Amino acid sequence: MNVTTYAVVGKPVTREDGPEKVSGRTCYSGDLRLPGMLWGKVLRSPFPHARIVHIDTSRAWQLPGVHAVLTGQDLAGRLVGRTLRDVPLLAQEKVRFVGEKVAAVAADDVDTAEEALTLIDVDYAELPAVFDPVEAMQPGAPVVHDGSPAYESPSGLVHPQGNIGHHTTWSGGDVEQGFRESDLLFEHTFTTPWVHQGYMEPYACMVAIDAAGRIQVWANNKQPFRLRWQLASALGVPEDRIRINPCAIGGDFGGKAGAMDVPLAYALAQRAGRPVKMLMTYSEELMAGNPRHPAVITLKSGVKQDGRLWARRTQVVYNGGAYGGFRGALTLSGGRQAGGGPYRIPHFRIDTYMMYTNNVPCGSYRAPGEPQAVFAVESHTDMIARAMGRDPYAFRLQNVVQEGDVAGTGQVFRHVRGEETLRRAAAAARWDAPKPGRHFGRGIALGQRPQGRAVSVARVVVDAQGHVTLCSSVPDTGVGFYSVGRQVVAEDLGLAAAEVGRRWA
């Protein structure tokens, strides 16, 4: 094995952001203040599904200190989303989940804004709701997005089919032939729940419109350029009129990519003529954030008598909640892991469904769709091994993908280390040794994830005095990118990490 020795990379250093964070000097978007700043707050729906009959905001307007009140009628037709643009800035005609934004106010302080919300009168007509994604697929289920809507996305207009927002299929071989050739058939269904990202800093933003009409945005968003695109698309303004000002991010875990309250803060700032700040409480985060998608996953596998996995049909039904605009794609690519995953299965078919329901809209949380799929596959694998009287480690070892194998989709596996990973894990766990105690558990599982892909730019600047600065457009979400980036530059230039500066550009 070739081992490269580095002078700077991989060496312990003080995190660049560490001293400021522990001393409280780090500036988050929730810390910002601007002259004349107002506070924005939203009234949320108490119903999962209801038609909005009438909204009366007259009493809220009369409260001293209130500078703007908005409803869906004021923002009709404005939709936002990371990829799928299906999220209204404020509910229009009906609400689709408990916590959906119905009206918004901007006032001198938080207390006045919250009091104003209590003075807004809304008449609702409740509608039947659907919460289970499998039930949402059935004929006669309440339709969350009725009226044959068409939502914009980078790949063209999306037309939901009933409650099915998106259907994706992956296949290889001939699954029915594979089942006929199998000696044993196994079928199991698994469910996974909502999981909130749990970051310490809730969503926060501030929007100001300067004298030149430029939109200035401060937000804890990890995709500043994508956020600018979302705003421009939703507001119908050119991207060069929007400036995203970087702020520290107090935790992400995949969840800090949506526009959340930024478009609404802009609308309030435009109506009031003053900067508007919005900060979600944690109750609002849990009620209307963008948690991980729950899933219902059914796997049917055919196995040869000698233990070879031979065929598999998988149905993955994701509960997308009321809207899809918080996802980074129309569906979750992690669903394809619910087929063979890291195992050789010559015949397979995977069907994934993204369902609309009257639940909180879901978004990204670390490897979107994959933890759900891997949990189901590995649990299914254990259950098959147990039913066949096989050791679960040996069963995996027999079926793990090998170098040069060809997947049913035609993919050739290269640089595969699944077997090595299994063997080293079993050795570390002393798999064959007796358990040391009564309350001692031991299990084994295997997962694989393709490398992520993204486009970013970095620039290294050396000035006339020899000062080195790393310029990057990538925000640090808490993973230490700024420190590691400086180490990489220092390694290449033969400097100490402390001799490399950093700025966001």
HUJO-V949384 format. One record per run of one state. SS is the DSSP state (h for helix, s for strand, l for the rest). FROM is the first residue (numbers start at 1). TO is the last residue. If there is no record, write none. Layout:
ss/from/to
SS/FROM/TO
SS/FROM/TO
//
This chain:
ss/from/to
l/1/17
h/18/23
l/24/27
s/28/28
h/29/31
l/32/37
s/38/44
l/45/49
s/50/56
l/57/57
h/58/62
l/63/65
s/66/71
h/72/75
l/76/78
s/79/80
l/81/84
s/85/85
l/86/86
s/87/88
l/89/93
s/94/95
l/96/100
s/101/107
l/108/109
h/110/118
l/119/120
s/121/126
l/127/132
h/133/136
l/137/150
s/151/152
l/153/157
s/158/158
l/159/160
s/161/161
l/162/163
s/164/172
l/173/174
h/175/181
l/182/183
s/184/192
l/193/194
s/195/195
l/196/203
s/204/209
l/210/214
s/215/219
l/220/223
h/224/235
l/236/238
h/239/241
s/242/245
l/246/247
s/248/248
l/249/261
h/262/272
l/273/275
s/276/279
l/280/281
h/282/288
l/289/291
s/292/292
l/293/293
s/294/303
l/304/308
s/309/319
l/320/332
h/333/338
l/339/342
s/343/343
l/344/346
s/347/355
l/356/369
h/370/387
l/388/391
h/392/399
s/400/400
l/401/405
s/406/406
l/407/411
s/412/412
l/413/417
h/418/428
l/429/457
s/458/462
l/463/467
s/468/472
l/473/480
h/481/493
l/494/496
h/497/499
s/500/504
l/505/505
//
